[in-house]
């Protein structure tokens, strides 16, 4: 997928119930988000599938990209735009075989070694983090902060690796941090709590990401 068409703001869904998930996603879309990652950890797979199916249809109405977290089979079944895989969520190659060449496949990374791995696996984008402490993820990896991202991006450049979009993720709550991350070479940001709690901030974020 071309970086020219890839949105720079991803919203990662939150909510403990189907209704809460849908409500938060609708608020994000109404606020101007154009990329939804459906993420509902710990829920029964039947409910996750139902949510994914409903959100995919909503995203069609809004002209937004719909990515399913963790479940390539669900993404294939509902013809979603793609899938996002954690480091322990199955292989990129298997997801690509299932979904085909036209779908988006993103992968999580927590270190330069992970980034190098993801590039070799031909991900369409990388979710690199965590930037800061976040309550939305269990078993949190070491925090990167601005310096961590800067070091990793410099290593990618030094080694001459194929550049693919890197999204900062995890505990990003300040507009100034988004600006600084862009300055050091991050392509975009994946946000959850800040958009869930204050969806009206999306317009300000989108202005920074232009």
C-alpha positions in Angstrom: 0.0 0.0 0.0 1.4 3.4 -0.9 2.3 5.8 1.9 0.6 8.5 -0.2 -2.8 7.0 0.6 -2.0 5.6 4.1 -3.7 7.7 6.9 -1.3 9.1 9.5 -3.8 8.8 12.4 -4.9 5.4 13.5 -7.6 4.9 16.2 -7.3 1.7 18.1 -10.7 0.9 19.5 -11.5 0.7 23.2 -14.4 -0.6 25.2 -15.4 -3.5 27.5 -18.7 -4.2 25.7 -19.8 -4.4 22.1 -21.9 -1.3 22.6 -19.0 0.7 24.2 -16.7 -0.4 21.4 -19.1 0.7 18.7 -19.9 4.0 20.5 -16.2 4.9 20.8 -15.5 4.0 17.2 -18.5 6.1 15.9 -17.3 9.1 18.0 -13.8 8.8 16.5 -15.2 8.6 13.0 -17.5 11.5 13.6 -14.5 13.5 14.9 -12.6 12.9 11.6 -10.6 9.7 12.1 -10.2 7.8 8.8 -8.4 4.6 10.0 -9.9 2.3 12.6 -8.1 -0.7 14.1 -10.7 -3.0 15.8 -9.0 -4.2 19.0 -11.0 -6.0 21.7 -8.6 -8.1 23.8 -10.1 -10.7 26.1 -13.5 -10.8 24.5 -15.1 -14.0 23.2 -14.2 -14.5 19.5 -17.8 -14.5 18.5 -18.3 -11.0 19.9 -15.0 -9.8 18.3 -16.2 -11.1 14.9 -19.6 -9.5 15.3 -17.9 -6.2 16.2 -15.5 -6.5 13.3 -18.3 -7.1 10.8 -20.4 -4.2 12.0 -17.4 -1.8 12.1 -16.3 -2.8 8.6 -19.8 -1.7 7.3 -19.7 1.5 9.3 -16.2 2.3 8.0 -17.5 1.8 4.4 -20.1 4.5 5.1 -17.5 6.9 6.4 -14.9 6.1 3.7 -12.5 4.9 6.5 -10.0 2.1 6.5 -10.9 -0.9 8.7 -8.1 -3.0 10.2 -8.7 -6.0 12.4 -6.3 -6.7 15.3 -5.0 -10.2 15.7 -7.5 -12.1 13.5 -6.5 -12.6 9.8 -9.3 -15.1 9.3 -11.9 -12.5 10.5 -10.4 -9.9 8.2 -10.6 -12.3 5.3 -14.2 -13.4 6.1 -15.6 -9.8 6.3 -13.3 -8.4 3.5 -11.8 -5.8 5.9 -9.0 -3.6 4.6 -6.4 -5.6 6.5 -5.0 -6.9 9.7 -2.6 -5.9 12.4 -0.4 -8.6 14.0 1.5 -8.5 17.3 4.8 -10.3 17.6 3.1 -13.4 18.9 0.0 -13.3 16.7 1.0 -15.5 13.8 3.2 -14.9 10.8 3.0 -12.1 8.3 3.5 -14.5 5.5 0.5 -16.7 6.5 -1.7 -13.6 6.8 -0.5 -12.4 3.3 -1.3 -15.8 1.8 -4.8 -15.7 3.4 -5.6 -12.1 2.6 -3.9 -11.6 -0.7 -1.6 -8.8 -2.0 -4.1 -6.0 -2.0 -4.8 -6.0 1.7 -2.9 -4.0 4.4 -0.8 -6.0 6.9 0.7 -4.2 9.9 3.0 -5.5 12.5 4.0 -4.6 16.0 7.6 -3.8 17.0 9.2 -2.9 20.3 12.9 -2.6 19.2 15.2 -2.1 16.3 15.6 -5.9 15.9 11.8 -6.2 15.7 11.7 -3.3 13.1 14.3 -5.1 11.0 12.3 -8.3 11.3 9.1 -6.6 10.2 10.8 -5.0 7.2 12.1 -8.4 6.1 8.6 -9.8 6.5 7.3 -7.1 4.1 4.8 -5.5 6.4 2.9 -2.5 5.0 3.5 -0.5 8.2 5.0 -1.0 11.7 3.4 0.0 15.0 6.4 0.8 17.1 6.1 1.3 20.8 5.3 1.8 23.5 6.1 5.5 23.6 5.0 5.9 27.2 3.1 4.0 29.9 -0.3 2.9 28.8 -3.1 1.0 30.5 -4.5 -0.4 27.3 -1.8 -3.1 26.9 -0.8 -5.9 29.3 2.8 -7.1 29.5 4.1 -3.7 28.5 7.5 -3.7 26.7 10.2 -1.2 27.8 9.2 2.4 27.1 10.9 4.0 24.1 10.3 7.7 24.6 11.5 10.3 22.0 15.1 9.1 22.3 14.2 5.4 21.6 12.3 6.3 18.4 15.1 8.6 17.3 17.7 5.9 17.8 15.7 3.2 16.0 15.0 5.4 13.0 18.6 6.4 12.8 19.6 2.7 12.8 17.1 2.0 10.0 18.7 4.7 7.9 22.3 3.7 8.8 21.7 0.1 7.7 20.0 1.3 4.5 16.8 -0.7 5.2 13.8 -0.3 3.0 11.8 2.5 4.6 8.2 1.7 5.5 5.7 3.8 7.5 6.4 3.6 11.2 3.6 4.6 13.6 4.3 5.6 17.2 2.0 3.8 19.6 1.4 3.5 23.3 0.6 6.3 25.8 0.8 9.2 23.5 -1.2 12.0 25.1 0.4 15.3 24.2 0.2 17.2 20.9 3.8 18.3 21.4 5.0 14.7 21.5 3.2 14.0 18.2 5.0 17.0 16.6 8.4 15.8 17.9 7.8 12.3 16.7 7.1 13.5 13.2 10.2 15.7 13.3 12.4 12.7 14.0 10.9 10.6 11.1 7.9 8.8 12.5 5.2 8.5 9.8 2.2 8.8 12.0 0.6 7.9 15.3 -1.8 5.2 16.6 -3.9 6.5 19.4 -6.5 5.0 21.7 -7.2 6.6 25.1 -6.8 10.2 24.1 -9.2 9.9 21.2 -11.7 7.8 23.3 -11.7 10.4 26.1 -11.5 13.6 24.0 -12.6 12.9 20.4 -12.7 16.6 19.6 -8.9 16.6 19.8 -8.8 14.8 16.4 -9.0 18.0 14.4 -5.9 19.4 16.2 -4.0 16.1 15.7 -4.9 16.0 12.0 -3.5 19.5 11.6 -0.2 18.4 13.0 -0.1 15.4 10.8 -0.7 17.2 7.5 
